Amino acid sequence: MLDLLKELWHFMLERKKFWLLPIIIVLILFGALLVFAQGSAVAPFIYTLF
């Protein structure tokens, strides 16, 4: 996993694709939200976000 992040970072540096960084961060945050809320009392309220 760490190698993937390093490779992605080097790709963005080399190709000047810094606009990808916010997209990746948002996707990671949404993924973390779904994982942590899966089985908690907050789970029914997640559906209102989508």
N, CA, C and O atoms as CSV, one atom per row, in Angstrom:
chain,resi,resn,atom,element,x,y,z
A,1,MET,N,N,0.827,-1.191,0.000
A,1,MET,CA,C,0.000,0.000,0.000
A,1,MET,C,C,0.870,1.253,0.000
A,1,MET,O,O,0.582,2.220,-0.704
A,2,LEU,N,N,1.923,1.226,0.785
A,2,LEU,CA,C,2.798,2.391,0.852
A,2,LEU,C,C,3.535,2.605,-0.470
A,2,LEU,O,O,3.781,3.740,-0.877
A,3,ASP,N,N,3.880,1.511,-1.128
A,3,ASP,CA,C,4.541,1.622,-2.437
A,3,ASP,C,C,3.612,2.264,-3.467
A,3,ASP,O,O,4.052,3.047,-4.309
A,4,LEU,N,N,2.349,1.934,-3.393
A,4,LEU,CA,C,1.380,2.523,-4.306
A,4,LEU,C,C,1.287,4.026,-4.106
A,4,LEU,O,O,1.246,4.782,-5.077
A,5,LEU,N,N,1.253,4.464,-2.854
A,5,LEU,CA,C,1.184,5.893,-2.577
A,5,LEU,C,C,2.451,6.619,-3.022
A,5,LEU,O,O,2.384,7.730,-3.547
A,6,LYS,N,N,3.596,5.991,-2.812
A,6,LYS,CA,C,4.856,6.591,-3.265
A,6,LYS,C,C,4.885,6.719,-4.784
A,6,LYS,O,O,5.296,7.748,-5.320
A,7,GLU,N,N,4.453,5.684,-5.463
A,7,GLU,CA,C,4.440,5.698,-6.928
A,7,GLU,C,C,3.464,6.747,-7.458
A,7,GLU,O,O,3.756,7.437,-8.434
A,8,LEU,N,N,2.322,6.862,-6.819
A,8,LEU,CA,C,1.341,7.874,-7.213
A,8,LEU,C,C,1.896,9.279,-6.993
A,8,LEU,O,O,1.712,10.156,-7.837
A,9,TRP,N,N,2.568,9.497,-5.875
A,9,TRP,CA,C,3.148,10.802,-5.585
A,9,TRP,C,C,4.229,11.161,-6.610
A,9,TRP,O,O,4.283,12.297,-7.083
A,10,HIS,N,N,5.080,10.205,-6.949
A,10,HIS,CA,C,6.119,10.458,-7.947
A,10,HIS,C,C,5.515,10.733,-9.326
A,10,HIS,O,O,6.030,11.554,-10.084
A,11,PHE,N,N,4.436,10.047,-9.636
A,11,PHE,CA,C,3.739,10.301,-10.897
A,11,PHE,C,C,3.214,11.732,-10.947
A,11,PHE,O,O,3.365,12.423,-11.955
A,12,MET,N,N,2.593,12.171,-9.845
A,12,MET,CA,C,2.040,13.521,-9.816
A,12,MET,C,C,3.147,14.571,-9.875
A,12,MET,O,O,2.966,15.614,-10.503
A,13,LEU,N,N,4.275,14.320,-9.241
A,13,LEU,CA,C,5.389,15.264,-9.294
A,13,LEU,C,C,5.993,15.345,-10.691
A,13,LEU,O,O,6.289,16.429,-11.193
A,14,GLU,N,N,6.169,14.194,-11.303
A,14,GLU,CA,C,6.830,14.149,-12.598
A,14,GLU,C,C,5.955,14.737,-13.707
A,14,GLU,O,O,6.452,15.457,-14.573
A,15,ARG,N,N,4.674,14.437,-13.683
A,15,ARG,CA,C,3.773,14.863,-14.757
A,15,ARG,C,C,3.029,16.160,-14.443
A,15,ARG,O,O,2.228,16.628,-15.252
A,16,LYS,N,N,3.292,16.744,-13.267
A,16,LYS,CA,C,2.626,17.997,-12.840
A,16,LYS,C,C,1.107,17.840,-12.797
A,16,LYS,O,O,0.369,18.702,-13.274
A,17,LYS,N,N,0.662,16.751,-12.231
A,17,LYS,CA,C,-0.773,16.463,-12.124
A,17,LYS,C,C,-1.251,16.698,-10.687
A,17,LYS,O,O,-1.854,15.812,-10.082
A,18,PHE,N,N,-0.987,17.877,-10.148
A,18,PHE,CA,C,-1.340,18.160,-8.758
A,18,PHE,C,C,-2.840,18.313,-8.549
A,18,PHE,O,O,-3.302,18.293,-7.408
A,19,TRP,N,N,-3.607,18.465,-9.619
A,19,TRP,CA,C,-5.046,18.564,-9.486
A,19,TRP,C,C,-5.667,17.230,-9.065
A,19,TRP,O,O,-6.824,17.187,-8.648
A,20,LEU,N,N,-4.899,16.143,-9.175
A,20,LEU,CA,C,-5.402,14.835,-8.744
A,20,LEU,C,C,-5.435,14.687,-7.224
A,20,LEU,O,O,-6.207,13.889,-6.691
A,21,LEU,N,N,-4.601,15.453,-6.531
A,21,LEU,CA,C,-4.479,15.308,-5.085
A,21,LEU,C,C,-5.794,15.534,-4.339
A,21,LEU,O,O,-6.139,14.703,-3.500
A,22,PRO,N,N,-6.554,16.612,-4.594
A,22,PRO,CA,C,-7.836,16.770,-3.881
A,22,PRO,C,C,-8.826,15.642,-4.165
A,22,PRO,O,O,-9.576,15.234,-3.278
A,23,ILE,N,N,-8.830,15.143,-5.389
A,23,ILE,CA,C,-9.745,14.052,-5.740
A,23,ILE,C,C,-9.400,12.796,-4.945
A,23,ILE,O,O,-10.288,12.120,-4.426
A,24,ILE,N,N,-8.124,12.491,-4.853
A,24,ILE,CA,C,-7.675,11.304,-4.116
A,24,ILE,C,C,-7.982,11.438,-2.632
A,24,ILE,O,O,-8.409,10.475,-1.995
A,25,ILE,N,N,-7.765,12.629,-2.080
A,25,ILE,CA,C,-8.038,12.848,-0.653
A,25,ILE,C,C,-9.517,12.683,-0.351
A,25,ILE,O,O,-9.874,12.066,0.652
A,26,VAL,N,N,-10.382,13.221,-1.196
A,26,VAL,CA,C,-11.831,13.091,-0.980
A,26,VAL,C,C,-12.260,11.632,-1.076
A,26,VAL,O,O,-13.078,11.181,-0.273
A,27,LEU,N,N,-11.731,10.893,-2.033
A,27,LEU,CA,C,-12.078,9.475,-2.151
A,27,LEU,C,C,-11.631,8.680,-0.934
A,27,LEU,O,O,-12.352,7.796,-0.471
A,28,ILE,N,N,-10.456,8.982,-0.416
A,28,ILE,CA,C,-9.964,8.298,0.786
A,28,ILE,C,C,-10.837,8.633,1.993
A,28,ILE,O,O,-11.141,7.757,2.802
A,29,LEU,N,N,-11.242,9.898,2.117
A,29,LEU,CA,C,-12.101,10.293,3.247
A,29,LEU,C,C,-13.474,9.628,3.171
A,29,LEU,O,O,-13.994,9.173,4.190
A,30,PHE,N,N,-14.066,9.566,1.985
A,30,PHE,CA,C,-15.353,8.879,1.846
A,30,PHE,C,C,-15.224,7.387,2.158
A,30,PHE,O,O,-16.100,6.808,2.800
A,31,GLY,N,N,-14.151,6.775,1.711
A,31,GLY,CA,C,-13.919,5.366,2.018
A,31,GLY,C,C,-13.765,5.127,3.504
A,31,GLY,O,O,-14.317,4.168,4.045
A,32,ALA,N,N,-13.014,5.997,4.170
A,32,ALA,CA,C,-12.832,5.865,5.617
A,32,ALA,C,C,-14.153,6.076,6.351
A,32,ALA,O,O,-14.442,5.384,7.328
A,33,LEU,N,N,-14.948,7.022,5.887
A,33,LEU,CA,C,-16.253,7.265,6.502
A,33,LEU,C,C,-17.143,6.035,6.401
A,33,LEU,O,O,-17.810,5.668,7.369
A,34,LEU,N,N,-17.156,5.404,5.247
A,34,LEU,CA,C,-17.986,4.208,5.074
A,34,LEU,C,C,-17.494,3.048,5.915
A,34,LEU,O,O,-18.302,2.294,6.457
A,35,VAL,N,N,-16.195,2.890,6.034
A,35,VAL,CA,C,-15.644,1.780,6.818
A,35,VAL,C,C,-15.918,1.975,8.304
A,35,VAL,O,O,-16.330,1.039,8.988
A,36,PHE,N,N,-15.693,3.181,8.802
A,36,PHE,CA,C,-15.858,3.416,10.239
A,36,PHE,C,C,-17.318,3.489,10.669
A,36,PHE,O,O,-17.630,3.217,11.829
A,37,ALA,N,N,-18.200,3.845,9.774
A,37,ALA,CA,C,-19.610,3.972,10.136
A,37,ALA,C,C,-20.402,2.696,9.903
A,37,ALA,O,O,-21.595,2.631,10.200
A,38,GLN,N,N,-19.740,1.695,9.375
A,38,GLN,CA,C,-20.440,0.468,9.013
A,38,GLN,C,C,-20.867,-0.310,10.245
A,38,GLN,O,O,-20.032,-1.173,10.515
A,39,GLY,N,N,-21.711,-0.288,10.928
A,39,GLY,CA,C,-22.006,-1.068,12.111
A,39,GLY,C,C,-22.128,-0.175,13.312
A,39,GLY,O,O,-22.178,-0.669,14.438
A,40,SER,N,N,-22.176,1.087,13.119
A,40,SER,CA,C,-22.367,1.990,14.245
A,40,SER,C,C,-23.759,2.608,14.149
A,40,SER,O,O,-24.511,2.337,13.213
A,41,ALA,N,N,-24.084,3.428,15.115
A,41,ALA,CA,C,-25.397,4.077,15.118
A,41,ALA,C,C,-25.487,5.174,14.067
A,41,ALA,O,O,-26.577,5.671,13.783
A,42,VAL,N,N,-24.362,5.554,13.490
A,42,VAL,CA,C,-24.333,6.627,12.503
A,42,VAL,C,C,-24.699,6.115,11.106
A,42,VAL,O,O,-25.010,6.913,10.222
A,43,ALA,N,N,-24.668,4.823,10.902
A,43,ALA,CA,C,-24.864,4.232,9.576
A,43,ALA,C,C,-26.145,4.685,8.878
A,43,ALA,O,O,-26.082,4.987,7.686
A,44,PRO,N,N,-27.294,4.753,9.533
A,44,PRO,CA,C,-28.498,5.196,8.801
A,44,PRO,C,C,-28.412,6.634,8.297
A,44,PRO,O,O,-29.068,6.983,7.315
A,45,PHE,N,N,-27.617,7.465,8.951
A,45,PHE,CA,C,-27.525,8.866,8.552
A,45,PHE,C,C,-26.575,9.083,7.382
A,45,PHE,O,O,-26.585,10.148,6.764
A,46,ILE,N,N,-25.757,8.084,7.075
A,46,ILE,CA,C,-24.838,8.200,5.955
A,46,ILE,C,C,-25.614,8.243,4.639
A,46,ILE,O,O,-25.186,8.892,3.685
A,47,TYR,N,N,-26.737,7.562,4.590
A,47,TYR,CA,C,-27.511,7.513,3.349
A,47,TYR,C,C,-28.049,8.894,2.965
A,47,TYR,O,O,-28.303,9.152,1.788
A,48,THR,N,N,-28.222,9.775,3.939
A,48,THR,CA,C,-28.702,11.118,3.610
A,48,THR,C,C,-27.635,11.935,2.896
A,48,THR,O,O,-27.965,12.903,2.211
A,49,LEU,N,N,-26.369,11.572,3.038
A,49,LEU,CA,C,-25.299,12.283,2.347
A,49,LEU,C,C,-25.310,11.986,0.857
A,49,LEU,O,O,-24.914,12.826,0.048
A,50,PHE,N,N,-25.762,10.798,0.496
A,50,PHE,CA,C,-25.731,10.387,-0.905
A,50,PHE,C,C,-27.110,10.460,-1.482
A,50,PHE,O,O,-27.304,10.154,-2.659
